Each structure stands twice: as structure tokens, then as C-alpha cells.
Amino acid sequence: MLQGPNLEASAALAKVVSIPVVVSGGVSSLDDLRRAALLPVAGAIVGRALYTGAVDLAAALEAVECS
């Protein structure tokens, strides 16, 4: 709940499974997304942070170089 995702566990899981892993749960800032973009994961779910305005979608896409 906006307390930051467990990036270490997500990265560890991504390294041992053969299916795409998506970071979820607690993404609350652009910094969370920037750190997730450095991991071997398929993506990240940004839920509540978008609704509350804590994360702007355009800024998030720019932060991880998506368009």
C-alpha cells in the first residue's frame, strides 16, 4: 500500500523462473519505477499511486523510457 515494492524478491524470482515476472504491490514513486526498470522483470503495476496522483503516468513512462 504505497510502501514500495519488494524489488529484491522480485529480482530473485525473475532469475529462477522461466515466465515473465511483474513487480507489483506498493509502487509509490518514480524512484520505485526507475529501480524496477533496472531489474530483469517484465514490468510493474502502478495502481493506487496513479489514482492518488503520487505518480503521473506521462512522467512514469518517461522515467523508464517507454513511449
HUCORPE-V43230 format. One record per backbone hydrogen bond with DSSP energy under -1.0 kcal/mol. CO is the residue of the C=O (numbers start at 1). NH is the residue of the N-H. Records with the same first field share a line. If there is no record, write none. Layout:
BEGIN
CO: NH + NH
END
This chain:
BEGIN
5: 7
6: 10
7: 11
8: 12
9: 13
10: 14
11: 15
13: 16 + 17
21: 42
23: 45
26: 4
29: 33
30: 34
31: 35
32: 36
33: 37
36: 39
39: 41
43: 23
47: 50 + 51
48: 52
49: 55
56: 60
57: 61
58: 62
59: 63
60: 64
61: 66
62: 65
END
